[in-house]
Amino acid sequence: MLSVVATPIGNLGDITLRALDTFRDATAVIAEDTRRTRTLMSHYDIHVPLVSLPAFREEAQAGRILQNYSTSDHLVFCSDAGSPVISDPGAHLVAAALAMGHDVIPIPGPSAITAALSVAGMPLSGFTFLGFLPRRPGRAATLLTTHLATALPIVLYESPFRLVHLLELIATHAPARDVVVARELTKHFETVYRGTAEELVQVFLATPPKGECTIIIGGQHRDA
């Protein structure tokens, strides 16, 4: 059995009781970054063998790692933080486990997407999640404008180093849309900013952001 476990995106107190029980029951924990997972497990006095499966080796090594264990073993997979596979590694490992006939069990928990949406203050009958936009400006603009046409709120991830560039892109193609930038969610310096993209460009030019950001583009114009 392979359990896919969501882990805290910042605050270690956000781990679920079921996730802790799953870690304790595991034969081994397959982790994107064993250093971060070891910190989490040590915090809760859990001592289970760790197996490294970084993102850049996942496709080549996922099946190989699974073959090292018997059908009676209970394996756990977790990414650095949050829910695996959602703009995180894990898809190749899950596919390999399913192809080998293993049960794959979700152990749900923290997610930056749902955390940001819950405090956005926007109507949410649905939304579109795009993860990180392509690095190439043309491809990023094409993808963004395609989904802006649906009128659904859009959720994006971005690094602090590219946040202003992303907001400038949004300001060009959706100047009247409400935008939320949720930074360092669940951590000590958690901050949620609201305004148009152009307003937020000025905020972050004056005070360069730190920490990972979740961005929500509202599905309605301010004057709608």
Secondary structure as the mmCIF struct_conf table of DSSP 4:
data_model
#
loop_
_struct_conf.conf_type_id
_struct_conf.id
_struct_conf.beg_label_comp_id
_struct_conf.beg_label_asym_id
_struct_conf.beg_label_seq_id
_struct_conf.end_label_comp_id
_struct_conf.end_label_asym_id
_struct_conf.end_label_seq_id
STRN STRN1 LEU A 2 VAL A 5
STRN STRN2 THR A 7 THR A 7
BEND BEND1 ILE A 9 GLY A 10
HELX_RH_3T_P HELX_RH_3T_P1 LEU A 12 ASP A 14
HELX_RH_AL_P HELX_RH_AL_P1 LEU A 17 ASP A 25
BEND BEND2 THR A 27 THR A 27
STRN STRN3 ALA A 28 ALA A 31
BEND BEND3 GLU A 32 GLU A 32
HELX_RH_AL_P HELX_RH_AL_P2 THR A 34 HIS A 43
TURN_TY1_P TURN_TY1_P1 TYR A 44 ASP A 45
STRN STRN4 LEU A 50 SER A 52
HELX_RH_3T_P HELX_RH_3T_P2 ALA A 55 ARG A 57
HELX_RH_AL_P HELX_RH_AL_P3 GLU A 58 LEU A 66
TURN_TY1_P TURN_TY1_P2 GLN A 67 ASN A 68
BEND BEND4 TYR A 69 TYR A 69
TURN_TY1_P TURN_TY1_P3 THR A 71 SER A 72
STRN STRN5 LEU A 75 CYS A 78
BEND BEND5 ASP A 80 ALA A 81
STRN STRN6 GLY A 82 GLY A 82
BEND BEND6 SER A 83 SER A 83
TURN_TY1_P TURN_TY1_P4 PRO A 84 VAL A 85
BEND BEND7 ILE A 86 PRO A 89
HELX_RH_AL_P HELX_RH_AL_P4 ALA A 91 ALA A 99
TURN_TY1_P TURN_TY1_P5 MET A 100 GLY A 101
STRN STRN7 VAL A 104 ILE A 107
HELX_RH_AL_P HELX_RH_AL_P5 ALA A 112 SER A 118
TURN_TY1_P TURN_TY1_P6 VAL A 119 VAL A 119
BEND BEND8 ALA A 120 ALA A 120
BEND BEND9 MET A 122 MET A 122
BEND BEND10 SER A 125 SER A 125
STRN STRN8 THR A 128 GLY A 131
BEND BEND11 PHE A 132 PHE A 132
HELX_LH_PP_P HELX_LH_PP_P1 LEU A 133 PRO A 134
BEND BEND12 ARG A 135 ARG A 136
HELX_RH_AL_P HELX_RH_AL_P6 PRO A 137 LEU A 148
TURN_TY1_P TURN_TY1_P7 ALA A 149 THR A 150
BEND BEND13 LEU A 152 LEU A 152
STRN STRN9 ILE A 154 GLU A 158
TURN_TY1_P TURN_TY1_P8 PRO A 160 ARG A 162
HELX_RH_AL_P HELX_RH_AL_P7 LEU A 163 HIS A 173
TURN_TY1_P TURN_TY1_P9 PRO A 175 ALA A 176
STRN STRN10 ARG A 177 ARG A 183
BEND BEND14 GLU A 184 GLU A 184
TURN_TY1_P TURN_TY1_P10 LEU A 185 THR A 186
BEND BEND15 LYS A 187 LYS A 187
TURN_TY1_P TURN_TY1_P11 HIS A 188 PHE A 189
STRN STRN11 THR A 191 GLY A 195
HELX_RH_AL_P HELX_RH_AL_P8 ALA A 197 ALA A 206
BEND BEND16 THR A 207 THR A 207
BEND BEND17 GLY A 211 GLY A 211
STRN STRN12 CYS A 213 HIS A 221
TURN_TY1_P TURN_TY1_P12 ARG A 222 ASP A 223
#
